[in-house]
Every structure is written in structure tokens, then in C-alpha cells.
């Protein structure tokens, strides 16, 4: 199987990646990692620098199995890393400075709008070409998310929501990967590296994911999607729970285990 992908002729941008890596280290105090990158090929194609013909994530993974020892914790280390590999992708390791809650991109945008409308804290969020969105939160999300979703009454397995923690990473803007570039859907604040706890954003995220999953099931069954807020009204009428916090219905639910992505 040919694993090459069409990309623009200019595969540069190493200077910009270095600048952003330095900025993340200086302003946000984040740890960063220089990862694999896209190598130019014939006729405008490219392949991953790892040289694996079956690479599942070209240009979007660490450069080697011992990558944890290569994580950069300061600007001097960042400059040395990109000095060795100027085209390296920019990765943010999770489970060290922060965790990430990843959801379908459209659900992520709905959750951002909902957080704003409700005046709740928002999280830096990264949108990927794979149509997923990663919300950066304080450490410990993996240990709490399943129980929190259970208390809210959301069936975890159907939400498409995953947590990235220790031993994983997210691709940081402006890294170019298969299909395009990672982008900020919500930029981090340059003057305040504050991140929310997962409890502060999980309600709106679960609600948006649940609505999207419900709409998809309705569409596949030939029914019209439910109007916004119908889930809360249904639960309230049934007497199974009540609406609290971020507008998330809390009632009888089944416990679920959050699937951790393999990266």
C-alpha cells in the first residue's frame, strides 16, 4: 500500500516551529518534544521521516522509542533539539505538564461556544486535520473522567471522548501532518498559563459529544435530530435526574472506562 501523501511543495517552516516551541516553553512553561516529520518525495508527495511504509501517523509521532528522555524542559534544550532536526514536528507530551481531553472536532466547537455562553472557564484547544479537538486540562483527568461521566449519566463508550495522559502526546500548532496543519481552536493566554481542571469543562464536552452521537443515530435511522436541550427535558420528565452545573443531565447511568488513545 502506498502511504505517501500529497503536500505543498514547501515543507519548510522549521524556523516557525522552533519559534513556537520556544514560545510554549517560555510563556506557558510547557514541555515540548521534537518529533518525526514529513520528508519530501517525488511529484509533490511526502512520507514520514521514520521511513516505515505502514506509518499510521506520518509526521505526528515521536522520533524514537526512547522519546521520553528527549522531552525539552527549557528554551536552551528546545533550541538544541530543533538545531539537530529543523523540520521536526512539534509535539506536546501529556501526563507531564497537563492532560488532554480529545473529542470530535464539531463537538469541540459546540462545547467552546457553550462554555462561552455560560461564562465558564475555557481551555486551550487544538484542532487537528483528523477532525479531532484536544482540550488541555490539569493533570489527573484520566483518573477522574470515567467516574465523572458516570455521575453525569453519560454512557462513556458512545461519546467518542478520550483522555491523553502519561506516555502520550498531542500534535501542536503549527505542525504539518497528513491532511494539513494542527491549529489552535482556542489559543492559550500568553500572559497566564492557567489551565482548567477536567471537571470544569467535562460537562459541556460530554453534552456536545452526546448530542452529536444522538444526532448521528437519528440521521442514520431517518429521524430528525432532537432540538438543543431536549436531553435535559427528557431526563427531567422521567424523574431520572436533574440538570446541574454546565447544563449536563445527571441521573442513572452506566460506568464507562475512558479509552486512552495509543497516539
C-alpha positions as CSV (number, residue, x, y, z in Angstrom):
1,X,0.0,0.0,0.0
2,X,1.3,3.4,-1.0
3,X,1.5,5.6,2.2
4,X,2.7,8.8,0.5
5,X,0.5,11.9,0.7
6,X,0.3,15.0,-1.4
7,X,1.6,18.1,0.3
8,X,2.5,21.6,-0.8
9,X,6.0,22.0,-2.4
10,X,7.3,23.9,0.6
11,X,7.9,21.6,3.5
12,X,9.9,24.1,5.4
13,X,8.6,26.1,8.3
14,X,11.3,24.7,10.6
15,X,12.0,28.3,11.8
16,X,8.4,28.9,12.7
17,X,8.2,25.5,14.5
18,X,11.3,26.5,16.6
19,X,9.8,29.9,17.4
20,X,6.5,28.3,18.6
21,X,8.3,25.6,20.6
22,X,10.4,28.4,22.3
23,X,7.2,30.4,23.0
24,X,5.4,27.4,24.5
25,X,8.4,26.7,26.8
26,X,8.9,30.4,27.8
27,X,5.3,31.7,28.1
28,X,3.3,28.6,29.0
29,X,6.1,26.6,30.8
30,X,5.1,23.5,28.8
31,X,7.4,20.6,28.0
32,X,7.8,20.1,24.2
33,X,9.2,17.3,22.0
34,X,10.8,17.3,18.6
35,X,9.0,14.5,16.7
36,X,9.1,12.8,13.3
37,X,8.5,15.0,10.2
38,X,7.4,14.8,6.6
39,X,10.1,14.0,4.1
40,X,9.6,15.3,0.5
41,X,9.1,12.7,-2.2
42,X,8.6,12.7,-6.0
43,X,5.7,14.6,-7.7
44,X,4.7,16.6,-4.6
45,X,4.3,13.6,-2.3
46,X,5.8,13.0,1.1
47,X,6.3,10.2,3.6
48,X,7.2,10.1,7.3
49,X,10.8,10.5,8.3
50,X,10.5,7.3,10.3
51,X,10.7,5.5,6.9
52,X,8.0,3.0,7.8
53,X,5.8,2.3,4.8
54,X,2.9,1.5,7.2
55,X,3.3,4.6,9.4
56,X,-0.2,5.3,10.8
57,X,0.6,8.9,11.6
58,X,3.1,10.5,9.2
59,X,4.9,13.4,10.9
60,X,2.8,13.1,14.0
61,X,4.6,10.9,16.4
62,X,7.9,10.9,18.4
63,X,11.1,10.2,16.5
64,X,12.1,7.1,18.5
65,X,11.0,4.6,21.2
66,X,13.1,6.4,23.9
67,X,11.3,9.7,23.2
68,X,10.5,10.4,26.9
69,X,14.2,11.1,27.5
70,X,14.2,13.7,24.7
71,X,11.5,15.9,26.1
72,X,12.6,19.5,26.3
73,X,12.0,21.5,29.6
74,X,13.6,24.8,28.7
75,X,14.4,27.1,25.8
76,X,18.1,26.0,25.6
77,X,17.0,22.4,25.2
78,X,14.4,23.4,22.7
79,X,16.9,25.2,20.5
80,X,19.3,22.3,20.6
81,X,16.6,19.8,19.6
82,X,15.4,21.8,16.6
83,X,19.1,22.6,15.8
84,X,19.6,18.9,15.2
85,X,16.3,18.4,13.3
86,X,15.0,21.7,11.9
87,X,12.0,20.1,10.3
88,X,10.9,18.1,13.4
89,X,7.2,18.2,14.2
90,X,6.2,20.0,17.4
91,X,4.6,17.6,20.0
92,X,3.3,18.3,23.5
93,X,3.7,15.3,25.8
94,X,0.7,14.7,28.0
95,X,0.7,13.4,31.6
96,X,3.7,15.6,32.5
97,X,2.6,19.3,32.5
98,X,-1.1,18.7,31.6
99,X,-3.5,16.1,30.2
100,X,-5.7,16.4,27.2
101,X,-9.4,15.5,26.6
102,X,-10.0,14.7,22.9
103,X,-13.4,14.9,21.2
104,X,-14.8,15.1,17.7
105,X,-14.0,18.5,16.2
106,X,-17.6,19.6,15.6
107,X,-18.5,18.7,19.2
108,X,-15.4,20.6,20.4
109,X,-16.6,23.8,18.7
110,X,-20.1,23.4,20.1
111,X,-18.6,22.9,23.6
112,X,-16.4,26.0,23.2
113,X,-19.5,28.1,22.3
114,X,-21.4,26.6,25.2
115,X,-18.7,27.4,27.7
116,X,-18.6,31.0,26.5
117,X,-22.4,31.4,26.7
118,X,-22.4,30.0,30.2
119,X,-19.5,32.2,31.3
120,X,-17.4,29.1,32.3
121,X,-13.6,28.8,32.1
122,X,-12.4,27.7,28.7
123,X,-9.4,25.6,27.9
124,X,-6.7,25.9,25.2
125,X,-7.9,23.7,22.4
126,X,-6.1,22.2,19.4
127,X,-7.9,21.2,16.2
128,X,-6.2,18.5,14.1
129,X,-6.6,17.6,10.4
130,X,-8.1,14.3,11.6
131,X,-11.1,16.3,12.7
132,X,-10.4,15.9,16.4
133,X,-10.1,18.6,19.1
134,X,-7.9,18.3,22.2
135,X,-8.7,20.4,25.2
136,X,-5.7,20.9,27.6
137,X,-6.5,20.5,31.3
138,X,-4.8,20.0,34.6
139,X,-3.1,16.6,35.3
140,X,-5.2,13.8,36.6
141,X,-8.0,13.8,34.0
142,X,-7.6,10.2,33.2
143,X,-8.1,9.1,36.8
144,X,-11.3,11.2,37.2
145,X,-13.1,11.3,33.8
146,X,-14.8,7.9,33.8
147,X,-16.3,8.4,37.3
148,X,-17.4,12.0,36.5
149,X,-19.1,10.9,33.3
150,X,-20.8,8.1,35.2
151,X,-22.1,10.6,37.8
152,X,-23.4,12.8,35.0
153,X,-25.3,9.8,33.4
154,X,-23.3,9.7,30.1
155,X,-22.5,6.4,28.5
156,X,-18.8,6.8,28.0
157,X,-18.4,4.3,25.2
158,X,-20.7,6.2,22.8
159,X,-19.3,9.7,23.3
160,X,-16.1,9.5,21.2
161,X,-14.3,11.2,24.1
162,X,-10.8,10.1,25.0
163,X,-8.2,11.2,27.5
164,X,-4.5,11.5,26.7
165,X,-2.2,11.2,29.7
166,X,1.2,9.7,30.6
167,X,3.1,8.2,27.7
168,X,1.1,10.1,25.1
169,X,1.2,13.4,23.3
170,X,-0.8,15.8,21.1
171,X,0.5,17.5,17.9
172,X,0.9,21.2,18.5
173,X,0.4,24.0,16.0
174,X,1.7,24.8,13.5
175,X,2.9,21.3,12.8
176,X,2.0,20.0,9.3
177,X,0.8,16.4,9.3
178,X,-1.2,14.3,6.9
179,X,-4.1,16.3,5.6
180,X,-3.0,19.8,6.8
181,X,-1.7,21.6,9.9
182,X,-2.7,21.5,13.6
183,X,-4.3,24.8,14.6
184,X,-5.4,26.5,17.7
185,X,-9.2,26.5,18.1
186,X,-8.7,28.4,21.3
187,X,-5.3,30.0,21.8
188,X,-3.6,29.7,25.2
189,X,-3.2,33.0,27.0
190,X,0.3,34.5,26.6
191,X,0.3,36.1,30.0
192,X,-1.4,33.5,32.1
193,X,-0.6,29.7,31.8
194,X,-3.7,28.8,33.8
195,X,-5.5,25.5,32.8
196,X,-8.9,24.3,34.0
197,X,-9.5,21.1,35.9
198,X,-11.2,18.5,33.8
199,X,-14.4,18.9,36.0
200,X,-14.8,22.5,34.7
201,X,-15.0,21.5,31.1
202,X,-16.2,17.9,31.0
203,X,-19.9,18.7,31.3
204,X,-20.2,20.8,28.2
205,X,-17.8,18.4,26.3
206,X,-19.9,15.4,27.2
207,X,-23.1,17.2,26.3
208,X,-21.8,18.2,22.9
209,X,-20.5,14.7,22.2
210,X,-23.7,13.2,23.4
211,X,-25.8,15.5,21.2
212,X,-23.6,14.7,18.2
213,X,-23.8,11.0,18.7
214,X,-27.6,11.2,19.2
215,X,-28.0,13.3,16.0
216,X,-25.9,10.8,14.1
217,X,-28.1,7.9,15.2
218,X,-31.2,9.8,14.4
219,X,-29.9,10.7,10.9
220,X,-29.0,7.1,10.2
221,X,-32.4,6.0,11.3
222,X,-34.1,8.6,9.1
223,X,-35.3,10.8,12.0
224,X,-34.9,14.4,12.6
225,X,-32.2,15.4,15.3
226,X,-33.5,16.4,18.7
227,X,-33.6,20.1,19.4
228,X,-31.0,21.6,21.8
229,X,-31.7,20.9,25.4
230,X,-34.2,18.0,24.7
231,X,-32.0,15.5,26.6
232,X,-32.3,17.5,29.8
233,X,-36.1,17.9,29.3
234,X,-36.5,14.1,28.7
235,X,-34.4,13.2,31.8
236,X,-36.3,15.7,33.9
237,X,-39.7,14.4,32.8
238,X,-38.7,10.8,33.5
239,X,-37.6,11.8,37.0
240,X,-34.2,10.1,36.5
241,X,-32.1,13.0,37.4
242,X,-31.7,16.8,37.3
243,X,-29.8,19.4,35.4
244,X,-26.8,20.8,37.2
245,X,-23.6,22.8,36.6
246,X,-22.9,23.1,32.9
247,X,-26.4,22.0,31.8
248,X,-25.5,18.3,31.9
249,X,-28.2,15.9,32.9
250,X,-27.3,13.9,35.9
251,X,-29.1,10.7,36.6
252,X,-28.9,6.9,36.4
253,X,-26.0,6.0,34.1
254,X,-23.6,3.2,33.4
255,X,-20.0,3.3,34.4
256,X,-17.6,3.5,31.5
257,X,-13.9,3.3,31.1
258,X,-12.2,6.0,29.1
259,X,-10.2,4.6,26.2
260,X,-6.8,6.0,26.1
261,X,-5.5,6.6,22.6
262,X,-2.3,4.9,21.6
263,X,-1.1,8.0,19.9
